[in-house]
Amino acid sequence: MKSKSNRIVRLNPIYSERVFGRILIPELKISGLWMAEQGFKAGAMVDISVRQGELVIRPVVQG
């Protein structure tokens, strides 16, 4: 059983035009009430970092 803080989503393929043709790159779109339940607010800024092959998404605290 999955917890409310874990989700499995698909990376969508999108194409980017380059000088020598098109390349396929991954796109990630995530949304849902579960994000708000974890403290992420609509319109807020987030910091995304990569650590050992993982994406880490944290809210940006302004103050």
C-alpha positions, -999 to +999 in steps of 0.1 A: +000+000+000+014+034-010+017+061+016+003+096+011+038+110+007+049+087-022+037+087-058+047+069-089+043+091-120+054+089-156+081+111-171+065+125-203+086+127-235+089+161-250+109+172-280+133+202-280+144+218-313+182+221-316+204+233-344+211+197-356+176+184-351+151+174-324+161+158-291+138+139-267+139+151-231+120+141-200+093+163-185+078+159-151+045+174-141+031+167-106+000+181-090-026+171-065-042+177-031-016+153-016+010+180-023-010+206-003-014+180+025+024+178+026+028+216+030+033+227-006+012+257-014+000+268-049+021+297-062+050+290-037+086+287-049+104+254-046+140+244-047+148+213-067+182+196-062+197+163-074+213+140-048+227+106-058+201+102-086+172+115-066+152+147-071+147+165-038+119+192-038+118+216-009+097+247-003+117+280-004+113+297+029+112+334+025+119+358+053 
